[in-house]
Each structure stands twice: as structure tokens, then as C-alpha cells.
Amino acid sequence: MAAFQKRQGLYISCIEEIAYKRGFITKEQLLKLAEPLMKTAYGQYMVEVANGL
């Protein structure tokens, strides 16, 4: 799974992404969740999702 994530640049089971795409949280909520993780690839990925990837 880690190899897939690294090669494809996609995360598997990113619960924040699932919640956002299913309409359970707003773009603003997703960005707020990503804020403390901005120094990590995971946080940056969540921002990309919020901005339309």
C-alpha cells in the first residue's frame, strides 16, 4: 500500500478525503483539519483534495 501511495501520489483510506467527498464536512473543515499537518505529505494531500486535486 505504501508503494502505491508513493508511486500514484494518492492515499488509501484518507478518512478526511472520504468525509469531504461524501459531503460530511465542508472544504473549510477539511482545510482546518489539514492545517496542523501542513509539514507532512498527508496534510499537503488534504489541501490538494480541498482545492480540487
C-alpha distance matrix in Angstrom:
0.0 3.8 5.4 5.1 6.3 8.7 10.0 10.5 11.4 10.2 8.8 7.5 10.4 12.5 15.6 18.0 17.1 17.4 20.7 22.0 21.3 22.9 25.9 25.7 25.8 27.5 26.5 28.6 26.9 23.4 24.9 26.5 23.2 21.7 24.8 24.3 20.8 22.1 21.7 17.9 15.5 14.5 18.3 18.8 16.2 18.1 21.3 20.2 19.4 22.8 24.4 23.2 20.2
3.8 0.0 3.8 5.4 5.0 6.2 8.6 9.9 10.0 9.8 8.6 8.9 11.8 12.9 16.2 18.1 17.4 18.5 21.5 22.4 22.3 24.2 26.8 26.5 26.1 27.5 26.2 27.9 26.3 22.8 23.7 25.2 22.1 20.1 22.9 22.2 18.5 19.6 18.7 15.0 12.7 12.4 16.2 16.6 14.6 16.9 19.9 18.9 18.8 22.2 23.6 22.8 19.6
5.4 3.8 0.0 3.8 5.4 5.1 6.1 8.4 9.6 10.3 10.5 11.0 14.5 15.6 19.1 20.8 19.5 20.7 24.0 24.6 24.0 26.2 28.9 29.0 28.6 29.7 28.1 30.1 28.9 25.2 25.9 27.8 24.9 22.6 25.4 24.9 21.2 21.7 20.7 17.1 14.4 14.8 18.5 18.2 16.1 18.9 21.5 19.9 20.1 23.6 24.5 23.5 20.0
5.1 5.4 3.8 0.0 3.8 5.4 5.2 5.7 7.7 7.6 8.3 8.7 12.4 13.7 17.3 18.9 17.2 18.1 21.6 22.0 21.0 23.2 26.1 26.5 26.3 27.4 25.9 28.2 27.1 23.4 24.4 26.6 23.9 21.7 24.8 24.8 21.1 21.5 21.2 17.6 14.4 14.3 17.9 17.4 14.7 17.3 19.9 18.0 17.7 21.4 22.2 20.7 17.4
6.3 5.0 5.4 3.8 0.0 3.8 5.6 5.4 5.2 5.1 5.4 7.1 10.7 11.1 14.8 16.0 14.4 16.0 19.2 19.4 18.9 21.4 23.8 24.1 23.5 24.5 22.8 24.8 23.8 20.1 20.9 23.0 20.3 18.0 21.0 21.1 17.4 17.8 17.5 14.0 10.7 10.6 14.1 13.7 11.0 13.7 16.3 14.7 14.7 18.2 19.3 18.2 14.9
8.7 6.2 5.1 5.4 3.8 0.0 3.8 5.7 5.4 7.5 8.6 10.9 14.3 14.2 18.0 18.8 17.3 19.3 22.3 22.2 21.8 24.6 26.8 27.2 26.2 26.8 24.7 26.5 25.8 22.0 22.2 24.4 22.0 19.2 21.7 21.7 17.9 17.7 16.8 13.5 10.3 11.4 14.8 13.8 11.9 15.2 17.3 15.6 16.4 19.8 20.3 19.6 15.9
10.0 8.6 6.1 5.2 5.6 3.8 0.0 3.8 5.8 8.2 10.4 12.3 16.1 16.3 20.1 20.9 18.8 20.5 23.9 23.5 22.6 25.4 27.8 28.6 27.9 28.3 26.1 28.4 27.9 24.1 24.4 26.9 24.7 21.9 24.5 24.9 21.1 20.6 20.0 16.8 13.4 14.5 17.7 16.2 14.0 17.3 19.0 16.7 17.4 21.0 21.1 19.7 16.0
10.5 9.9 8.4 5.7 5.4 5.7 3.8 0.0 3.8 5.4 8.5 10.4 14.1 14.2 17.9 18.5 16.0 17.6 21.0 20.4 19.2 22.1 24.5 25.6 25.0 25.3 23.2 25.7 25.4 21.6 22.1 24.9 22.8 20.2 23.2 24.0 20.4 19.9 19.9 16.8 13.1 13.6 16.5 14.9 12.1 15.1 16.8 14.1 14.4 18.1 18.2 16.5 12.9
11.4 10.0 9.6 7.7 5.2 5.4 5.8 3.8 0.0 3.8 6.8 9.9 13.1 12.3 16.0 16.0 13.8 16.1 19.1 18.3 17.6 20.8 22.8 23.7 22.6 22.7 20.4 22.6 22.3 18.5 18.7 21.5 19.5 16.7 19.5 20.3 16.8 16.1 16.3 13.3 9.5 10.2 12.8 11.1 8.4 11.7 13.3 10.9 11.6 15.2 15.4 14.3 10.6
10.2 9.8 10.3 7.6 5.1 7.5 8.2 5.4 3.8 0.0 3.8 6.6 9.6 9.1 12.7 13.1 10.7 12.6 15.8 15.3 14.5 17.4 19.7 20.5 19.8 20.3 18.5 20.9 20.3 16.5 17.4 20.1 17.8 15.6 18.8 19.8 16.4 16.4 17.2 14.0 10.5 9.7 12.4 11.5 8.0 10.3 12.7 10.6 10.0 13.8 14.7 13.3 10.1
8.8 8.6 10.5 8.3 5.4 8.6 10.4 8.5 6.8 3.8 0.0 3.8 6.4 5.9 9.7 10.7 9.1 10.7 13.8 14.1 13.9 16.2 18.6 18.7 18.2 19.3 17.9 20.1 18.8 15.2 16.5 18.6 15.8 14.1 17.5 18.0 14.6 15.5 16.3 12.9 10.0 8.0 11.1 11.4 8.1 9.6 12.8 11.7 10.6 14.0 15.8 14.9 12.2
7.5 8.9 11.0 8.7 7.1 10.9 12.3 10.4 9.9 6.6 3.8 0.0 3.8 5.7 8.8 11.1 9.7 10.0 13.3 14.5 13.9 15.5 18.4 18.3 18.5 20.2 19.5 21.8 20.1 16.7 18.7 20.5 17.4 16.3 20.0 20.2 17.1 18.5 19.4 15.9 13.3 11.0 14.0 14.8 11.6 12.3 15.8 14.9 13.1 16.3 18.4 17.2 14.9
10.4 11.8 14.5 12.4 10.7 14.3 16.1 14.1 13.1 9.6 6.4 3.8 0.0 3.8 5.6 8.6 8.1 7.5 10.5 12.4 12.3 13.2 16.0 15.4 15.9 18.2 18.1 20.2 18.0 15.0 17.5 18.9 15.6 15.4 19.1 19.2 16.6 18.6 19.9 16.6 14.7 11.6 14.0 15.6 12.6 12.1 15.9 15.7 13.3 15.9 18.7 17.7 16.1
12.5 12.9 15.6 13.7 11.1 14.2 16.3 14.2 12.3 9.1 5.9 5.7 3.8 0.0 3.8 5.5 5.3 6.4 8.8 10.1 10.8 12.3 14.4 13.7 13.4 15.3 14.9 16.8 14.6 11.5 13.8 15.2 12.0 11.6 15.4 15.8 13.3 15.1 16.9 13.9 12.2 8.7 10.6 12.3 9.5 8.5 12.3 12.6 10.4 12.7 15.6 15.2 13.8
15.6 16.2 19.1 17.3 14.8 18.0 20.1 17.9 16.0 12.7 9.7 8.8 5.6 3.8 0.0 3.8 5.4 5.0 6.1 8.5 9.9 10.4 12.2 10.8 10.9 13.5 13.9 15.6 12.9 10.5 13.5 14.3 11.1 11.9 15.5 16.0 14.3 16.6 18.7 16.1 15.1 11.4 12.3 14.6 12.2 10.1 13.7 14.6 12.0 13.2 16.7 16.5 16.0
18.0 18.1 20.8 18.9 16.0 18.8 20.9 18.5 16.0 13.1 10.7 11.1 8.6 5.5 3.8 0.0 3.8 5.4 5.1 6.1 8.6 9.9 10.6 9.3 8.2 10.3 10.4 11.9 9.4 6.7 9.8 10.8 8.0 8.9 12.5 13.6 12.3 14.2 16.9 14.9 14.1 10.4 10.3 12.4 10.5 7.5 10.6 12.1 9.5 10.0 13.7 14.1 14.0
17.1 17.4 19.5 17.2 14.4 17.3 18.8 16.0 13.8 10.7 9.1 9.7 8.1 5.3 5.4 3.8 0.0 3.8 5.5 5.1 6.1 8.4 9.9 9.9 9.2 10.5 10.0 12.5 11.0 7.8 10.7 12.7 10.6 10.5 14.2 15.8 14.1 15.2 17.8 15.6 13.9 10.7 11.0 12.0 9.2 6.8 9.8 10.1 6.9 8.3 11.6 11.1 11.0
17.4 18.5 20.7 18.1 16.0 19.3 20.5 17.6 16.1 12.6 10.7 10.0 7.5 6.4 5.0 5.4 3.8 0.0 3.8 5.4 5.2 6.0 8.5 8.5 9.3 11.5 12.1 14.8 12.8 10.4 13.8 15.4 13.2 13.8 17.5 18.9 17.3 18.7 21.3 18.9 17.2 13.9 14.5 15.8 12.8 10.6 13.5 13.6 10.1 11.4 14.6 13.6 13.7
20.7 21.5 24.0 21.6 19.2 22.3 23.9 21.0 19.1 15.8 13.8 13.3 10.5 8.8 6.1 5.1 5.5 3.8 0.0 3.8 5.7 5.2 6.2 5.0 5.8 8.7 10.3 12.5 10.1 8.7 12.4 13.5 11.6 13.1 16.5 18.0 17.2 18.8 21.8 19.9 18.8 15.3 15.1 16.7 14.4 11.4 13.9 14.8 11.4 11.4 15.0 14.6 15.5
22.0 22.4 24.6 22.0 19.4 22.2 23.5 20.4 18.3 15.3 14.1 14.5 12.4 10.1 8.5 6.1 5.1 5.4 3.8 0.0 3.8 5.4 5.2 5.8 5.0 6.2 7.0 9.8 8.5 6.8 10.2 12.1 11.0 12.1 15.2 17.5 16.7 17.6 20.9 19.3 18.1 14.9 14.2 15.1 12.9 9.8 11.4 12.2 8.7 8.1 11.5 11.2 12.7
21.3 22.3 24.0 21.0 18.9 21.8 22.6 19.2 17.6 14.5 13.9 13.9 12.3 10.8 9.9 8.6 6.1 5.2 5.7 3.8 0.0 3.8 5.5 7.7 8.2 9.0 9.4 12.9 12.2 10.2 13.3 15.6 14.5 15.0 18.4 20.6 19.4 20.1 23.1 21.2 19.4 16.5 16.3 16.7 13.9 11.5 13.1 12.8 9.0 9.3 12.0 10.5 11.9
22.9 24.2 26.2 23.2 21.4 24.6 25.4 22.1 20.8 17.4 16.2 15.5 13.2 12.3 10.4 9.9 8.4 6.0 5.2 5.4 3.8 0.0 3.8 5.7 8.0 9.8 11.5 14.5 13.2 12.1 15.6 17.3 16.1 17.3 20.6 22.6 21.7 22.8 25.9 23.9 22.3 19.1 19.0 19.9 17.2 14.5 16.4 16.5 12.7 12.7 15.6 14.2 15.8
25.9 26.8 28.9 26.1 23.8 26.8 27.8 24.5 22.8 19.7 18.6 18.4 16.0 14.4 12.2 10.6 9.9 8.5 6.2 5.2 5.5 3.8 0.0 3.8 5.5 6.8 9.3 12.0 11.0 10.8 14.1 15.6 15.1 16.7 19.5 21.8 21.5 22.5 25.8 24.4 23.2 20.1 19.2 20.2 18.0 14.9 16.1 16.7 13.2 12.0 14.9 14.2 16.5
25.7 26.5 29.0 26.5 24.1 27.2 28.6 25.6 23.7 20.5 18.7 18.3 15.4 13.7 10.8 9.3 9.9 8.5 5.0 5.8 7.7 5.7 3.8 0.0 3.8 7.0 10.1 11.8 9.7 10.1 13.7 14.2 13.3 15.7 18.4 20.2 20.2 21.7 25.0 23.7 22.9 19.5 18.6 20.2 18.3 14.9 16.6 17.8 14.5 13.3 16.7 16.6 18.5
25.8 26.1 28.6 26.3 23.5 26.2 27.9 25.0 22.6 19.8 18.2 18.5 15.9 13.4 10.9 8.2 9.2 9.3 5.8 5.0 8.2 8.0 5.5 3.8 0.0 3.8 6.8 8.1 5.9 6.7 10.1 10.6 10.2 12.6 15.0 17.1 17.4 18.7 22.2 21.2 20.8 17.5 16.0 17.6 16.2 12.6 13.7 15.5 12.6 10.7 14.2 14.9 16.8
27.5 27.5 29.7 27.4 24.5 26.8 28.3 25.3 22.7 20.3 19.3 20.2 18.2 15.3 13.5 10.3 10.5 11.5 8.7 6.2 9.0 9.8 6.8 7.0 3.8 0.0 3.8 5.3 5.1 6.3 8.7 9.8 10.7 12.4 14.3 17.1 17.6 18.1 21.8 21.3 20.8 18.0 16.0 16.9 16.0 12.3 12.4 14.1 11.7 8.9 11.8 12.9 15.4
26.5 26.2 28.1 25.9 22.8 24.7 26.1 23.2 20.4 18.5 17.9 19.5 18.1 14.9 13.9 10.4 10.0 12.1 10.3 7.0 9.4 11.5 9.3 10.1 6.8 3.8 0.0 3.8 5.4 5.1 6.2 8.6 9.9 10.5 12.3 15.6 15.8 15.6 19.3 19.0 18.4 16.0 13.7 14.0 13.3 9.9 9.1 10.9 9.0 5.6 8.3 10.0 12.5
28.6 27.9 30.1 28.2 24.8 26.5 28.4 25.7 22.6 20.9 20.1 21.8 20.2 16.8 15.6 11.9 12.5 14.8 12.5 9.8 12.9 14.5 12.0 11.8 8.1 5.3 3.8 0.0 3.8 5.4 5.1 6.2 8.7 9.8 10.5 13.8 14.9 14.8 18.6 18.9 19.0 16.8 13.9 14.6 14.8 11.3 10.1 12.8 11.7 8.2 10.5 13.1 15.3
26.9 26.3 28.9 27.1 23.8 25.8 27.9 25.4 22.3 20.3 18.8 20.1 18.0 14.6 12.9 9.4 11.0 12.8 10.1 8.5 12.2 13.2 11.0 9.7 5.9 5.1 5.4 3.8 0.0 3.8 5.4 5.0 6.2 8.6 9.9 12.5 13.6 14.4 18.1 18.0 18.3 15.6 13.0 14.6 14.6 10.8 10.9 13.8 12.2 9.5 12.6 14.7 16.5
23.4 22.8 25.2 23.4 20.1 22.0 24.1 21.6 18.5 16.5 15.2 16.7 15.0 11.5 10.5 6.7 7.8 10.4 8.7 6.8 10.2 12.1 10.8 10.1 6.7 6.3 5.1 5.4 3.8 0.0 3.8 5.4 5.1 6.3 8.7 11.4 11.4 12.1 15.7 15.1 15.0 12.2 9.9 11.3 10.9 7.1 7.7 10.4 8.8 6.7 10.2 12.1 13.2
24.9 23.7 25.9 24.4 20.9 22.2 24.4 22.1 18.7 17.4 16.5 18.7 17.5 13.8 13.5 9.8 10.7 13.8 12.4 10.2 13.3 15.6 14.1 13.7 10.1 8.7 6.2 5.1 5.4 3.8 0.0 3.8 5.4 5.0 6.1 9.5 10.0 9.7 13.5 13.8 14.0 12.0 8.8 9.7 10.5 7.2 6.1 9.5 9.3 6.8 9.3 12.2 13.2
26.5 25.2 27.8 26.6 23.0 24.4 26.9 24.9 21.5 20.1 18.6 20.5 18.9 15.2 14.3 10.8 12.7 15.4 13.5 12.1 15.6 17.3 15.6 14.2 10.6 9.8 8.6 6.2 5.0 5.4 3.8 0.0 3.8 5.4 5.2 7.9 9.6 10.3 13.9 14.5 15.6 13.4 10.1 12.0 13.1 9.9 9.4 13.1 12.8 10.5 13.1 15.9 16.9
23.2 22.1 24.9 23.9 20.3 22.0 24.7 22.8 19.5 17.8 15.8 17.4 15.6 12.0 11.1 8.0 10.6 13.2 11.6 11.0 14.5 16.1 15.1 13.3 10.2 10.7 9.9 8.7 6.2 5.1 5.4 3.8 0.0 3.8 5.6 6.9 7.7 9.6 12.8 12.6 13.6 10.8 8.2 11.0 11.6 8.4 9.4 12.8 12.1 10.8 13.9 16.2 16.6
21.7 20.1 22.6 21.7 18.0 19.2 21.9 20.2 16.7 15.6 14.1 16.3 15.4 11.6 11.9 8.9 10.5 13.8 13.1 12.1 15.0 17.3 16.7 15.7 12.6 12.4 10.5 9.8 8.6 6.3 5.0 5.4 3.8 0.0 3.8 5.8 5.2 6.2 9.6 9.4 10.3 8.0 4.8 7.3 8.5 5.9 6.5 10.0 10.3 9.5 12.1 14.5 14.2
24.8 22.9 25.4 24.8 21.0 21.7 24.5 23.2 19.5 18.8 17.5 20.0 19.1 15.4 15.5 12.5 14.2 17.5 16.5 15.2 18.4 20.6 19.5 18.4 15.0 14.3 12.3 10.5 9.9 8.7 6.1 5.2 5.6 3.8 0.0 3.8 5.4 5.4 8.9 10.1 11.9 10.6 7.0 8.9 11.3 9.2 8.6 12.3 13.3 11.9 13.8 16.8 16.7
24.3 22.2 24.9 24.8 21.1 21.7 24.9 24.0 20.3 19.8 18.0 20.2 19.2 15.8 16.0 13.6 15.8 18.9 18.0 17.5 20.6 22.6 21.8 20.2 17.1 17.1 15.6 13.8 12.5 11.4 9.5 7.9 6.9 5.8 3.8 0.0 3.8 5.7 7.8 9.1 11.8 10.6 7.6 10.4 12.8 11.3 11.5 15.0 15.9 15.1 17.2 20.0 19.4
20.8 18.5 21.2 21.1 17.4 17.9 21.1 20.4 16.8 16.4 14.6 17.1 16.6 13.3 14.3 12.3 14.1 17.3 17.2 16.7 19.4 21.7 21.5 20.2 17.4 17.6 15.8 14.9 13.6 11.4 10.0 9.6 7.7 5.2 5.4 3.8 0.0 3.8 5.5 5.6 8.1 6.9 4.4 7.5 9.8 9.1 9.9 12.8 14.0 14.0 16.0 18.4 17.2
22.1 19.6 21.7 21.5 17.8 17.7 20.6 19.9 16.1 16.4 15.5 18.5 18.6 15.1 16.6 14.2 15.2 18.7 18.8 17.6 20.1 22.8 22.5 21.7 18.7 18.1 15.6 14.8 14.4 12.1 9.7 10.3 9.6 6.2 5.4 5.7 3.8 0.0 3.8 5.4 7.5 7.7 4.6 5.6 8.9 8.9 8.4 11.1 13.2 13.1 14.3 17.0 15.7
21.7 18.7 20.7 21.2 17.5 16.8 20.0 19.9 16.3 17.2 16.3 19.4 19.9 16.9 18.7 16.9 17.8 21.3 21.8 20.9 23.1 25.9 25.8 25.0 22.2 21.8 19.3 18.6 18.1 15.7 13.5 13.9 12.8 9.6 8.9 7.8 5.5 3.8 0.0 3.8 6.9 8.5 6.9 7.4 10.7 11.7 11.6 13.6 16.0 16.5 17.3 19.8 17.9
17.9 15.0 17.1 17.6 14.0 13.5 16.8 16.8 13.3 14.0 12.9 15.9 16.6 13.9 16.1 14.9 15.6 18.9 19.9 19.3 21.2 23.9 24.4 23.7 21.2 21.3 19.0 18.9 18.0 15.1 13.8 14.5 12.6 9.4 10.1 9.1 5.6 5.4 3.8 0.0 3.8 5.3 5.4 6.4 8.6 10.1 11.1 12.6 14.5 15.7 16.9 18.8 16.5
15.5 12.7 14.4 14.4 10.7 10.3 13.4 13.1 9.5 10.5 10.0 13.3 14.7 12.2 15.1 14.1 13.9 17.2 18.8 18.1 19.4 22.3 23.2 22.9 20.8 20.8 18.4 19.0 18.3 15.0 14.0 15.6 13.6 10.3 11.9 11.8 8.1 7.5 6.9 3.8 0.0 3.8 5.5 5.1 6.0 8.7 9.9 10.4 12.2 14.3 15.2 16.4 13.7
14.5 12.4 14.8 14.3 10.6 11.4 14.5 13.6 10.2 9.7 8.0 11.0 11.6 8.7 11.4 10.4 10.7 13.9 15.3 14.9 16.5 19.1 20.1 19.5 17.5 18.0 16.0 16.8 15.6 12.2 12.0 13.4 10.8 8.0 10.6 10.6 6.9 7.7 8.5 5.3 3.8 0.0 3.8 5.4 5.0 6.4 8.9 9.9 10.6 12.5 14.3 15.4 13.2
18.3 16.2 18.5 17.9 14.1 14.8 17.7 16.5 12.8 12.4 11.1 14.0 14.0 10.6 12.3 10.3 11.0 14.5 15.1 14.2 16.3 19.0 19.2 18.6 16.0 16.0 13.7 13.9 13.0 9.9 8.8 10.1 8.2 4.8 7.0 7.6 4.4 4.6 6.9 5.4 5.5 3.8 0.0 3.8 5.3 5.2 6.5 8.8 9.9 10.8 12.6 14.5 13.0
18.8 16.6 18.2 17.4 13.7 13.8 16.2 14.9 11.1 11.5 11.4 14.8 15.6 12.3 14.6 12.4 12.0 15.8 16.7 15.1 16.7 19.9 20.2 20.2 17.6 16.9 14.0 14.6 14.6 11.3 9.7 12.0 11.0 7.3 8.9 10.4 7.5 5.6 7.4 6.4 5.1 5.4 3.8 0.0 3.8 5.4 5.1 6.3 8.7 9.9 10.6 12.5 10.5
16.2 14.6 16.1 14.7 11.0 11.9 14.0 12.1 8.4 8.0 8.1 11.6 12.6 9.5 12.2 10.5 9.2 12.8 14.4 12.9 13.9 17.2 18.0 18.3 16.2 16.0 13.3 14.8 14.6 10.9 10.5 13.1 11.6 8.5 11.3 12.8 9.8 8.9 10.7 8.6 6.0 5.0 5.3 3.8 0.0 3.8 5.4 5.0 6.2 8.7 9.8 10.6 8.2
18.1 16.9 18.9 17.3 13.7 15.2 17.3 15.1 11.7 10.3 9.6 12.3 12.1 8.5 10.1 7.5 6.8 10.6 11.4 9.8 11.5 14.5 14.9 14.9 12.6 12.3 9.9 11.3 10.8 7.1 7.2 9.9 8.4 5.9 9.2 11.3 9.1 8.9 11.7 10.1 8.7 6.4 5.2 5.4 3.8 0.0 3.8 5.4 5.0 6.2 8.6 9.9 8.9
21.3 19.9 21.5 19.9 16.3 17.3 19.0 16.8 13.3 12.7 12.8 15.8 15.9 12.3 13.7 10.6 9.8 13.5 13.9 11.4 13.1 16.4 16.1 16.6 13.7 12.4 9.1 10.1 10.9 7.7 6.1 9.4 9.4 6.5 8.6 11.5 9.9 8.4 11.6 11.1 9.9 8.9 6.5 5.1 5.4 3.8 0.0 3.8 5.4 5.0 6.2 8.7 8.2
20.2 18.9 19.9 18.0 14.7 15.6 16.7 14.1 10.9 10.6 11.7 14.9 15.7 12.6 14.6 12.1 10.1 13.6 14.8 12.2 12.8 16.5 16.7 17.8 15.5 14.1 10.9 12.8 13.8 10.4 9.5 13.1 12.8 10.0 12.3 15.0 12.8 11.1 13.6 12.6 10.4 9.9 8.8 6.3 5.0 5.4 3.8 0.0 3.8 5.4 5.0 6.2 4.6
19.4 18.8 20.1 17.7 14.7 16.4 17.4 14.4 11.6 10.0 10.6 13.1 13.3 10.4 12.0 9.5 6.9 10.1 11.4 8.7 9.0 12.7 13.2 14.5 12.6 11.7 9.0 11.7 12.2 8.8 9.3 12.8 12.1 10.3 13.3 15.9 14.0 13.2 16.0 14.5 12.2 10.6 9.9 8.7 6.2 5.0 5.4 3.8 0.0 3.8 5.4 5.2 4.7
22.8 22.2 23.6 21.4 18.2 19.8 21.0 18.1 15.2 13.8 14.0 16.3 15.9 12.7 13.2 10.0 8.3 11.4 11.4 8.1 9.3 12.7 12.0 13.3 10.7 8.9 5.6 8.2 9.5 6.7 6.8 10.5 10.8 9.5 11.9 15.1 14.0 13.1 16.5 15.7 14.3 12.5 10.8 9.9 8.7 6.2 5.0 5.4 3.8 0.0 3.8 5.5 7.1
24.4 23.6 24.5 22.2 19.3 20.3 21.1 18.2 15.4 14.7 15.8 18.4 18.7 15.6 16.7 13.7 11.6 14.6 15.0 11.5 12.0 15.6 14.9 16.7 14.2 11.8 8.3 10.5 12.6 10.2 9.3 13.1 13.9 12.1 13.8 17.2 16.0 14.3 17.3 16.9 15.2 14.3 12.6 10.6 9.8 8.6 6.2 5.0 5.4 3.8 0.0 3.8 5.8
23.2 22.8 23.5 20.7 18.2 19.6 19.7 16.5 14.3 13.3 14.9 17.2 17.7 15.2 16.5 14.1 11.1 13.6 14.6 11.2 10.5 14.2 14.2 16.6 14.9 12.9 10.0 13.1 14.7 12.1 12.2 15.9 16.2 14.5 16.8 20.0 18.4 17.0 19.8 18.8 16.4 15.4 14.5 12.5 10.6 9.9 8.7 6.2 5.2 5.5 3.8 0.0 3.8
20.2 19.6 20.0 17.4 14.9 15.9 16.0 12.9 10.6 10.1 12.2 14.9 16.1 13.8 16.0 14.0 11.0 13.7 15.5 12.7 11.9 15.8 16.5 18.5 16.8 15.4 12.5 15.3 16.5 13.2 13.2 16.9 16.6 14.2 16.7 19.4 17.2 15.7 17.9 16.5 13.7 13.2 13.0 10.5 8.2 8.9 8.2 4.6 4.7 7.1 5.8 3.8 0.0
